[in-house]
């Protein structure tokens, strides 16, 4: 059970960092695609915010305490912060952060499946699907138009 709890804490940390990064970029994006990216980043951070709450509540259903400080919630995360990048940099950073979240959710799902925590596993799989959609949408914003 300790491995499962640790993996959910990592998934929570990665999701928290994605939430804050997307929210920061939502505030600070500039350029000709401002309206579209402002909205996209807003949709991402709102979804991630809800996921943070859901993951913390899943910890509680496993009889573990949820993090009680910013340091505690972000400590296990791999997602780094480094100022405000260019608009393209924002998109690339969010793609990388989304991948980190999907990886963390996948690891937690593997452990939840092994421990027969089916409700948790279902929740984690739904979150992976949501983040994979965000990754697709972010990647599509930087793709070349090859339609003919």
N, C-alpha and C positions, 0 to 999 in steps of 0.2 A: 504493500500500500504506500510505503514511503516514496518509491519511485514514481508511482502514479501522481501523488500529491506534488512532488517536485516538478513533474512534467506539466501539470496544470498550472503551477506557479510560473513556469517559463512561458507557457502559452499566454498567460495573463500579462506577464511583463512585456512580451513582444507586442501584444495587442495594445497595451497602454502606450508604448512608444510609437507605434504606428498612429494611434489616435492623436497623440500630441503633435507628431510631425505633420500629419495631414491638416490639423487645425492651424498650426503655425503657417503652413504654406497657403492655406485658405486666406489667412489674414494678409499675407505678404506677396502673393502672386501679382505680377505686372505683365503688361504687354498686350499685343493685339488679341490674344486668346483669353484675356482676363475673364470675361463673363462665363465662358464655358468651363475654364479650369477652376475658377472660384466656386462654381456650382458643383463640379465633380469632386473637388477636394472636400467641400462641405458634405456631400453625400457620403464620402468615405469616412470622414471623422465622425459623423453622426452614427453610422453603422458600427464603427469600431468602439465608440463610446458605449453603445448598448451591449456590445460583446464583452467589454470590460466588466460591466455589471453582471452579465450572465456567467462569466467565468469565475468571478469572485463568489457568486452565489453557489456555483457548483462546488467550490472549495468547502463552503459551509455545509452542503449536503453530504460531503465526505467527512464531516466532523472536524474540519480543520479551520483555523482562523484565516480570514482574508488579510492581506497586507494593510497596515495602519499608517504608513507614511510613504511619501514619494520615493525615498531612498529604498525602502523595502520592496515596493511594487516594481521598481525599475532595475533592481540589482541583478537579477538573472538574465536580463535582456542582452542580445547581441547588437541590437539596433543602436547606432551611435548618432550623436547630434553634433553639428559643426557649423552653425550659422545658417544664413539664408543663401541658398544657391541660386543660379539662374533658373529661369522657368523650366528649361529642359532638364537641368539638374534636379529640380523638384520632382519631376516625373520619374526620372531614373531612380532617385532615392526612394520614392514611394513604391516603385516596382520591386526594388531590393527589400524594402521593409515588409512588403506584402509576402514575398517569398519566405522571409524569416518567420512570419506568422504562420503561413501554411505548413512549413516544416515543423514548427513547434506543436501545432495542432495535430499534425500527423503522428508525431511521437507520442503525444498524450493519448490519441485514439488507439494506437497499437497497445499501449498499456491498459487502457480502459477495456479493450476487447479481451485481453488476456485475463483480466480480473472480473470479467462478466458484468461490468458496469455498463449495461446496454443503453440506458438513458443518457448517460454521459457521452458514450460513444456516438450516439445519434446526434447529440448536440454538437460535438466536435466536428463531425462530418458535415453538418449543415454550415458550420462556420467556415470550414475549408472551402466548401462550394462558393460561399459568399466572397471570400477573399480571392479565389481563383477568378471570379467574375471581375473583381476590381483590377486584378493583374491584367486581364484581357483588355479591359477598357483603357487602362493606362498605357499599355503597349500599343494599342490601336491609335492613340493620340500622337505617337512618334513614328508610326509606320509610314512608309512611302505609299502613295496612292498608286496601286498597280491595276486598278479596275479599268477595263477598256470597253 
